[in-house]
Amino acid sequence: MKTRATRRLLTTGIVFALAWLAAAPASAQLDRVRDPSWTTPRTPDGQPDLQGIWGNKTITPIERLEGETRAYLTDEEMAALNQQRAVTLAAQDAAPARRTEAGPTLGSGYGSYWLDSGDTVLSTGQTSMVVDPPSGRAPVRQWALDEKAWRLEHEGDHYRNMSVWDRCVSRGVPGSMLPAGYNNAYRILQTPDHVVIYHEMIHDARIIPLSDRPFADGRIRQWMGDARAHWEGDVLVVETRNFHDRGWVASSGAGRRLKGIRVTEAHHVVERFERVSETTIMWDVTITDPNVYTSPWRISMPLTAEPTYEMFEYACHEGNYAVPNALSGARFLERTED
C-alpha cells in the first residue's frame, strides 16, 4: 500500500510524462473512439439511446502543467503510459500491506485497496481533459486562486472551508462528472420527457426535463442548479443555471489546481452527450462564470460503457461524523500549540 505522499509522487510522474510526450494530430481525438459503421440505437419513442452504466476513471489529468500546450499522445505513447501504470499497480498489489488488507498509514485517508482511480489514459489520447483554452488550463482569475488557497489553509477553522465532497453535500456541475479516486460510474436513464443521470459518488441524481419550459425563478438557487435538456440531432444538450455560490467547480484531489475554486451565481454550464460507438459517449462541457474565469472554457472526455459494473449505495458518513471530528481535532491542536 502506498501512502498519500507516495501516490502523489507517482501521479506527478505520470503528469510530467504526459506533458513531455509529443502530441498526435488534434483530429485523432474523435477518430480514436468514433465508429464510422455505428448506427445509434433508439429508445421506443425514437430518441438516441444513451442508457446504461458509464465510467470515466483515468490517469489523464484534468489540466496540463503550466506552459505545456501539446494536446494529444501518439498510439505508442498511450501504450507506454498504460503499461507504466500497470506495472505500478502490480507492485502495489504485491505489497504485504496490500495483501493483508492493512489499514491506511499516517497521511493516507484510505487503504489503497479502496481506490479505483483508473489504469489508462483517456482513449482519445488527450493530455488533459481541458481542451479549450489550448493551454489545457482553466482561465481562473487570481482572486479565486487566492481565496481557494486561504480556504484550504484554514480548513480546520470552519466547516464551510471544508470540501463540499468531504461534507457529503454535493459535487455540483460539472464537478459531479469529473473523475475521482473511486466510484466513477454513472447510470443514464431516459423517458420520453426526462433524462436521469445517477451519479455513484454522493448518490446525486439529476432529473433533467426534456423541455423548453422556462428555467426556475432566478431567486431559486441550488447545489446542482436548474437544468433543461434538448436534442440537437443525436446530441443531448443539457443547460444548467441557477446555482448558488456555495459549491466548488471541483472537489476531488484529482482536480488539482481547480479543487476549491468556488462557483458564483453567474455559473452557467452547457453539456453535450454524443454516443459515438457502442462503448463510448463523448461528454463535452462549457463552463462560463465571468466572476471566476476570464473567458468560457471547455472539458471534453469519453465516457466508457461498463455493463458489468455494479453500483452500490454511496452512503458517505451518515451524520457527517467526520466533520465535527475534524473540527474538534483542529481545536485540540490549537490548544496544544498554545
N, C-alpha and C positions, 0 to 999 in steps of 0.2 A: 504494500500500500504506500502511496506517495503522500507526503504532507502537502498542505496548500502551497507552501513556498516552492517545493519541488515541482508540483504541477504547473505553477506559474512560470517556472523556467522552461519547462517543456513546451508550454503554449507559446511563450515568447520565441522560442527557437523555431516553431512552425511558422509564426507570423513573419519572422525575418527571412525564412526560406521562401515564403510566398512573395515577399517583397523583392527579393533579388532574382527570382526566376524570370526569364524572358516571357513576353506575352504572345499568345496566339492572336490572330485577327479577330476583331470585335464580332464579326458575323458568326464566329464559331459558337457564340453563346446559345442561340436557339438551334443552330444546326446540330448540335450535340444531343439535344433532347427531343426535338420535334420529329415525329414520324410522318413522312410525306404520304404514306399509304393509310394513315389513320383516319377513320371515319368517326366523328364524335357521336357517341350514343345519346339517345334521347330519353327523357322521362315520359311517362304516359301522356302528359299534357304538352309534349313537344319541346321542352326546354333542354339545352345541353346538360348532360348528366355529369355532375361533379361529385356525386355522392360516394362515400366510403371513408376509410381512415387514411390519413395522410401524415407524413412526418417530415421534419426539416432539420434533424440533428446533423451537424457538420463541424469540421475543424477550420473551415474558412472563416476569417474574422469579419465582423460587421464593417469595420473601417480598415483602410490601409494605414501603414505607417506614414507619418508626415513627410511630404516631399516625394513619395513613391507614386507614380502615375501609371505604371504598366497594369493593364486591366485583366489579361487572360493568360492562362497557362497552356502550354502545348500538351498533347496527349501523353508524351513521355514524362513530362514534369508532373502531371497529375498522378501517373502511376508511381513515380518515385516517392512523392509525398504520402500517398496512401500506403505504400509499403513501409515507409519510415514510421507511420502511425501504428501499423500492425505490429511491428517489432516492439514499439514502446508498450503497447497494450499487452503483448505476450509476456514481456518482462514483468509488468505489474501483476499479471495473473499468476506468475510463478513465484512471486514473493511470499515468504512464510506468513506474513501478516494477512495477506490476501487469502491464502489457503485456509487459515484458521478462522477467518472472518473476525479478526480482532477489531475493536472499536477504533474510532479516529484518534490520531495523535494530537498533541498540543498544536494549535494553529490550524486544525482542519475541522470543518463543520461536520463532515460525514466520512465514513469509511469509503474507499474508492469503489467498493463493490456496489454501492448505491447509485453511482453516477452512470449516465448513459448519454454522453455528450457528442457521440459520433466518432467514426474512424475513417472518414473520407472527406476530401474537399468537395465542393459543390460540383454536380455532374456537368454544369455549364463551363467549368474551368475558370470561373471568376476568381480574382484575387481578393475581392471584398464583396460584401452584399450591397454596399452603397455603389450605385452605378452613375449617379449624377449628383454633384459635380464630377468631372473627370478625375479629380484628385482622389476620389473614393473616400472622401471625408465630409461629414455634415458641416455646413457653414454656420457653426454655432457662434453667437455673439459672446464677447468676452465677459459681460456681466453674468451670463448664465453659467459659464465655466467657473467663474469666481464664486458664485452662490453655491454651486454644487460642491466645490472644494470646501467651503466653510461648513456646509451641512454635514458632509462626511466626517469632517474633523470634530464636529460637535454632535455626533450621532448619539452619544450616551446622555445628552442633555435633555432631550425631549423626544417623545415617540414620533412626532411629526418629522423629525430629522432622519428617522429610520426609513429604509426602503419600504415602499408600499407592498412589495412582494413579501418581504420578511414579516410584515404585519398581516399577511394573508388577506389583503383587501382586494387588489386587482392589479393587473399589469397594463391595463389600458389598451389603447390602439395607437400605434402599431405594436407596442411592446409585447402584447399577448401573442403576436405572430412571430416573434423573434426567438431563435434557439436559446436554450439554457442548458444547464448541466444534466438535466433529466426531464422526463415527462414531456417530450417534444412531439406530441401527437394531437391530431385534430380530426374530429368527425364532422363531416358535412352531410346535412340532410336537406331535402328540398320538398316543398309542397307547391301547388300552383301559384300561391301568393306570398310565400315566405322562403327564405334561406336561413338555415340554422348552422352556425359554426360553434361546435362544442370544443372547448379548449381543455386538454387534460390538466394543464397546470392551473391551479387555483379554481378549477371547475367553473370557469366563466362560460356562459352560453349566450352567444349573440343571436337573437331572434330578429332577423332583418326583413322588413316588409319589401316585397317587390311592388313598388308603388311610386307614383309621382305626387302623392299627397304631401302637403306642406310639412316641413320639419316642426318639431315641438316649439312652443314659445321660447324665445331666447333666454328667458329668465329661468328655465328649467335646465339645470346643468348636471351632468352625470360623469361617473368614472370612465365608462365606456362610450360616452357620447350618445348621440341620437343618429341612427343610420337609416338610409334608404338605398335600395338597390334597383338596378335595371339592366337589361341586356343590350349590348352593342354587338350585334351579330351573335357569335358564340362566346363572347367575353362577358363575364359577370362584372359589373362595375358597382362598387359599394362606396357611397359617400357618407362620411360621418362628421358631424359638427356638434355644437352644444356641449363641449367639455367644460368642466370646472378647472380650477387652477391648482388642484391638489395632487395630480398624478405626475408620473415621470414618463419620459419617452422611452426609456429602457431601464429596467430594474435588476436585470441579471448581471453577474460579473462578466458574462460574455459580451455585454455592451461596451466594456472597457471605458473609453473616454466619454461615451454617451450615458453611462449609468449615473443617474441622479440629476440629469438635465430635466427640469420640470416643464410641464405644458402650461399654457395660459388659456384664457377664454377665447383667444384667437386661433387656437389649434384647430386645424382642418386637415382631414385625411381622405384621400381617394385611392381605393384599392381596385386592382384588376385581377381577376382569376380566369385564366385561359387553359383549358385542358389541351395539351399538345401531343399526347400519346396515351397509351393505356396506363402507363405508370407515372405520368408527370403532369402536374398542374403548375404553370408559371404564375407566380404571385408577384405583382408589381405594385408598389405603393408610393404615392407622392405625399410628402408632409409639408404643410405650409403653416407657419406661425411667425409673422413679421416681428413679433416681440422678442422671439428667441433666436431666429435664424435670419441671415442677411438675404436669403433667397430660398425658394422652394427646393427640396432635394428628394431623391428617389432611392428606394431599395428595390432590388429585384432578385428573386431566388426561386429555384424549383421546390415544389412540394412533391414528395415521392410516395407512391402508394405502398401501404403496409397492411395488406388484407388479413394477415395472421396476427397482427398486433392486438393485444388485449388491454383496453383502457380500464383502469380501476379508479375508484373514487379518490379524489385528491382532498383529503380531509384537513390537511395542513395541521397546525397545532390547535386543537379545539380549545377555545377560551383564550387563545393568544398568550399562553403561559410564558413563552419565551420573551415577550416584550417586557412585562414587568420584571422578569428575572434579569434581563439585560440592563434595564434602567437601575434596578436596585444594586446590581453589580457595579455599575458606574458610580453610584453614591458611596459604595463601600470603598472603592479605590480613592475617591476624593477624601474620605475620612482618613485613610491610611497614609495618603500623601501629605495631608496636613500635619 
